[in-house]
Amino acid sequence: MKLLFRLFSFILLVGLFSRPVLAETLTIAAAADLKFALDEIVVLFSKTHPSGQVETIYGSSGKFQTQIRQGAPFDLYFSADIAYPRALKEEGFAASEVQPYAVGRIVLWSPSRDAVKMTLADLADSSIQKIAIANPKHAPYGKRAEEALKAAGVWWKVEAKLIYGENVAQAAQFVQTGNAQVGIVALSLALSPELAKQGSYALIPDKLHQPLEQGFIITRRAAANPLAQEFASFIAGKEARTVMARYGFVLPGEVK
């Protein structure tokens, strides 16, 4: 009887110690302007959190806000317009305070023209037939592009030429593929290795549009997810800030 009991105890212990350890997971919904910078940051984060699994999904900040309201399984939400996560916080969809992480900039970008010498007024030239911007209805970069074009007095001259991407990354893709000659895109995308080797850019004066103040939240869904808390802390650290600065973002606490 004692032998059977010891055998049963041994089998039970083996079973307990051989059970697979479930990796912590994290799903991040992020504005498309973060595509290259956040990919690098996730790689750095994973080196210190090898058991964690981080998935990033990029798209329109406005559409992500709607999806979170509808129960989308996102643990963190990085928005190109801080107003979106602030609204979610007020509505009870956040498990953290809204944290500012950057201020973005918009640029004129083109692989077929010397964009360095371009201004918004040049977009009215008849040789430019298509101009790509993000959709102003739900993409902050598109809204700021619209504001800048109107402030420069050229919106009504170029409105018929505009083609709209679902987000700023798709707007850049339209220019890359030749569906538009010029795009108004994020500086962070223009500085990426992929776009930097294909074209040139000119910074659009930020006095022509409202600031692209960006912020993130840990969602209500991730209230008990320690990996979400650790990633939020990592974003504020030196390594992540160095990456963000390299992609042209103005960071919290830095003079513009």
For each residue, the residues with C-beta under 8 A, 3 or more apart:
1: 4 5
2: 5 6
3: 6 7
4: 1 7 8
5: 1 2 8 9
6: 2 3 9 10
7: 3 4 10 11
8: 4 5 11 12
9: 5 6 12 13
10: 6 7 13 14
11: 7 8 14 15
12: 8 9 15 16
13: 9 10 16 17
14: 10 11 17 18
15: 11 12 18 19
16: 12 13 19
17: 13 14
18: 14 15
19: 15 16
20:
21: 51
22:
23: 51 52 53
24: 49 51 52 53 225 226 227
25: 52 53 54 55 227
26: 52 53 54 55 75 76 222 225 227 228 231
27: 55 57 73 74 75 76
28: 38 42 54 55 56 57 74 75 76 77 78 231
29: 57 59 64 67 68 72 74 76 77 78
30: 34 35 38 56 57 58 76 77 78
31: 34 58 59 60 61 64 78 79 80 140 167 168 214
32: 35 58 59 60 80 134 139 141 167 168 169 170 186 189
33: 80 104 141 168 169 186 188 189
34: 30 31 37 38 58 78 80 188
35: 30 32 38 39 58 169 188 189 192
36: 39 40 188 189 192 193 194 247
37: 34 40 41 188 243 244 246 247 249
38: 28 30 34 35 41 42 56 58 78
39: 35 36 42 43 56
40: 36 37 43 44 243
41: 37 38 44 45 234 235 239 240 243 244
42: 28 38 39 45 46 54 56
43: 39 40 46 47
44: 40 41 47 48 234 239 240 243
45: 41 42 48 49 52 54 231 234 240
46: 42 43 49 50 52 54
47: 43 44 50
48: 44 45 234
49: 24 45 46 52 227 230
50: 46 47
51: 21 23 24
52: 23 24 25 26 45 46 49 227 230
53: 23 24 25 26
54: 25 26 28 42 45 46 227 231
55: 25 26 27 28
56: 28 30 38 39 42
57: 27 28 29 30 74
58: 30 31 32 34 35 38 167 169
59: 29 31 32 63 64 166 167
60: 31 32 63 64 134 135 138 139 166 167
61: 31 64 65 79 80 81 84 138 139 140
62: 65 66 81 84 137 138 139 140
63: 59 60 66 67 138 166
64: 29 31 59 60 61 67 68 72 74 77 79 84
65: 61 62 68 69 77 79 84 85 87 88
66: 62 63 69 70
67: 29 63 64 70 72 74
68: 29 64 65 71 72 74 77 88 93 219
69: 65 66 88 91 93
70: 66 67
71: 68
72: 29 64 67 68
73: 27 221
74: 27 28 29 57 64 67 68 77 219 221
75: 26 27 28 218 219 221 222 225 227 228
76: 26 27 28 29 30 216 217 218 219 222 228 231 232
77: 28 29 30 64 65 68 74 84 85 88 216 217 219
78: 28 29 30 31 34 38 101 214 215 216
79: 31 61 64 65 82 83 84 85 140 214 215 216
80: 31 32 33 34 61 104 139 140 141 168 186 212 214
81: 61 62 84 140 143 212 213 214
82: 79 85 86 98 100 213 214 215
83: 79 86 87
84: 61 62 64 65 77 79 81 87 88
85: 65 77 79 82 88 89 94 98 215 216 217
86: 82 83 89 90 98 215
87: 65 83 84 90 91
88: 65 68 69 77 84 85 91 93 94 217 219
89: 85 86 92 93 94 97 98 217
90: 86 87
91: 69 87 88
92: 89 220
93: 68 69 88 89 217 219 220
94: 85 88 89 97 98 217 218 219 220
95: 217 218 219 220 221 222 223 228
96: 99 217 218 232
97: 89 94 217
98: 82 85 86 89 94 215 216 217
99: 96 215 216 217 232 235 236
100: 82 213 214 215 252
101: 78 214 215 216 235 236 244 251 252
102: 214 244 249 250 251 252
103: 211 212 213 214 249 250 251 256
104: 33 80 140 141 186 187 188 212 214 248 249
105: 186 187 203 204 206 212 248 250
106: 141 144 145 148 184 185 186 187 204 209 212
107: 115 184 185 186 187 190 201 202 203 204
108: 115 118 119 120 123 182 183 184 201 202 204
109: 115 172 175 182 183 184 185 189 190 195 199 200 201
110: 113 114 115 118 175 181 182 183 199 200 201
111: 175 176 198 199
112: 178 181 199
113: 110 118 181 182 200
114: 110 117 118 200
115: 107 108 109 110 118 182 199 200 201 202
116: 200 201 202
117: 114 202
118: 108 110 113 114 115 122 123 182 202
119: 108 122 152 202
120: 108 123 148 149 152 154 204 208
121: 124 152 153 154
122: 118 119 125 128
123: 108 118 120 128 131 149 154 157 158 161 182
124: 121 128 154 157 158
125: 122 128
126:
127: 181
128: 122 123 124 125 131 161 181 182
129: 161 181
130: 161 162 163 174 179 180 181
131: 123 128 158 161 162 163 180 181 182 183 184
132: 162 163 164 165 171 172 174 175 179 180 182 183 184 185
133: 136 141 142 145 146 162 163 164 165 171 183 184
134: 32 60 139 140 141 142 145 164 165 166 167 168 170 171 185
135: 60 138 139 142 164 165 166 167
136: 133 139 142 143 145 146 164
137: 62 142
138: 60 61 62 63 135 142
139: 32 60 61 62 80 134 135 136 142 143 165 166 167 168
140: 31 61 62 79 80 81 104 134 143 144 212
141: 32 33 80 104 106 133 134 144 145 167 168 171 184 185 186 212
142: 133 134 135 136 137 138 139 145 146 164 165 168 171
143: 81 136 139 140 146 147
144: 106 140 141 147 148 209 210 212
145: 106 133 134 136 141 142 148 149 184 209
146: 133 136 142 143 149 150 155
147: 143 144 150 151 208 209 210
148: 106 120 144 145 151 152 184 204 205 208 209
149: 120 123 145 146 152 154 155 158 184
150: 146 147 153 155
151: 147 148 208 209
152: 119 120 121 148 149 155 208
153: 121 150
154: 120 121 123 124 149 157 158
155: 146 149 150 152 158 159
156: 159
157: 123 124 154
158: 123 124 131 149 154 155 161 162
159: 155 156 162
160:
161: 123 128 129 130 131 158
162: 130 131 132 133 158 159
163: 130 131 132 133 174 179 180
164: 132 133 134 135 136 142 171
165: 132 133 134 135 139 142 168 169 170 171 172 173 174
166: 59 60 63 134 135 139 170
167: 31 32 58 59 60 134 135 139 141 170 171
168: 31 32 33 80 134 139 141 142 165 171 172 185 186 189
169: 32 33 35 58 165 172 173 189
170: 32 134 165 166 167 173 174
171: 132 133 134 141 142 164 165 167 168 174 175 183 184 185
172: 109 132 165 168 169 175 176 183 185 186 189 190 195
173: 165 169 170 176 177
174: 130 132 163 165 170 171 177 179 180 183
175: 109 110 111 132 171 172 178 179 180 181 182 183 185 199
176: 111 172 173 195 198
177: 173 174
178: 112 175
179: 130 132 163 174 175
180: 130 131 132 163 174 175 183
181: 110 112 113 127 128 129 130 131 175
182: 108 109 110 113 115 118 123 128 131 132 175
183: 108 109 110 131 132 133 171 172 174 175 180
184: 106 107 108 109 131 132 133 141 145 148 149 171 204
185: 106 107 109 132 134 141 168 171 172 175 189 190 201
186: 32 33 80 104 105 106 107 141 168 172 189 190
187: 104 105 106 107 190 191 201 203 247 248 249
188: 33 34 35 36 37 104 191 192 247 248 249
189: 32 33 35 36 109 168 169 172 185 186 192 195
190: 107 109 172 185 186 187 195 196 199 201 248
191: 187 188 195 196 246 247 248
192: 35 36 188 189 195 196 247
193: 36 196 197
194: 36 197 198
195: 109 172 176 189 190 191 192 198 199
196: 190 191 192 193 199
197: 193 194
198: 111 176 194 195
199: 109 110 111 112 115 175 190 195 196
200: 109 110 113 114 115 116
201: 107 108 109 110 115 116 185 187 190
202: 107 108 115 116 117 118 119
203: 105 107 187
204: 105 106 107 108 120 148 184 208 209
205: 148 208
206: 105 209 211
207:
208: 120 147 148 151 152 204 205
209: 106 144 145 147 148 151 204 206 212
210: 144 147
211: 103 206
212: 80 81 103 104 105 106 140 141 144 209
213: 81 82 100 103
214: 31 78 79 80 81 82 100 101 102 103 104 249
215: 78 79 82 85 86 98 99 100 101
216: 76 77 78 79 85 98 99 101 232 235
217: 76 77 85 88 89 93 94 95 96 97 98 99
218: 75 76 94 95 96 222 223 225 228 229 232
219: 68 74 75 76 77 88 93 94 95 222
220: 92 93 94 95 223
221: 73 74 75 95 225
222: 26 75 76 95 218 219 225 228
223: 95 218 220
224:
225: 24 26 75 218 221 222 228 229
226: 24 229 230
227: 24 25 26 49 52 54 75 230 231
228: 26 75 76 95 218 222 225 231 232
229: 218 225 226 232 233
230: 49 52 226 227 233 234
231: 26 28 45 54 76 227 228 234 235
232: 76 96 99 216 218 228 229 235 236
233: 229 230 236 237
234: 41 44 45 48 230 231 237 239 240
235: 41 99 101 216 231 232 240
236: 99 101 232 233 240 241
237: 233 234 240 241
238: 241 242
239: 41 44 234 242 243
240: 41 44 45 234 235 236 237 243 244
241: 236 237 238 244 245 251
242: 238 239 245 246
243: 37 40 41 44 239 240 246 247
244: 37 41 101 102 240 241 247 249 251
245: 241 242 248 249 251 254
246: 37 191 242 243
247: 36 37 187 188 191 192 243 244
248: 104 105 187 188 190 191 245
249: 37 102 103 104 187 188 214 244 245
250: 102 103 105 254 256
251: 101 102 103 241 244 245 254
252: 100 101 102
253:
254: 245 250 251
255:
256: 103 250
